[in-house]
């Protein structure tokens, strides 16, 4: 188990960052190269405790789900070691504008995500996060159910200091 505190971590930029396990008392999860993966804050009815494993995968192109819908190039696998299906937390995921731009250019992508930082008010309400339960390696092969999460628009922010989108929402499991 590692305890890692980083004031201004870099954003993950590799194709696959690898997995990092931390104590749930830490809020920032980053890989061994200090690339930011996510922030996990214990909260809710059954606050996450113990270790949390997190992996971010960044593909070189926009991928398509089994139903033909494209999804943003960055996807996460975040698993608490204790009460994995019932643990609750506030989760923040990080994305680049380039990833949103690539998604917006993908065929059959549906409604746009923000086209730039100034466009936040127009298109961030289109953003959805899908939580996949069970085991798997990408959104097309998870064994469990899928849950659609509509983050509150005021919790989808452009961080100009770090040039990234930060999407925060409550999560169970």
Secondary structure, 3 states (H helix, E strand, C coil): CECCCCCCCEECCCCEEEEEEEECCCCEEECCCCEEEEEEEECCCCECCCEEEEEEEECCCCEECCCCCEECCEEEEEEECCCCCCCEEEEEEEECHHHHHHHHHCCCCCCCCCCCHHHHHHHHHHCCEEEECCCCCCCCCCCCCEEEECCCHHHEEEECCCCEEEEEEEEEC
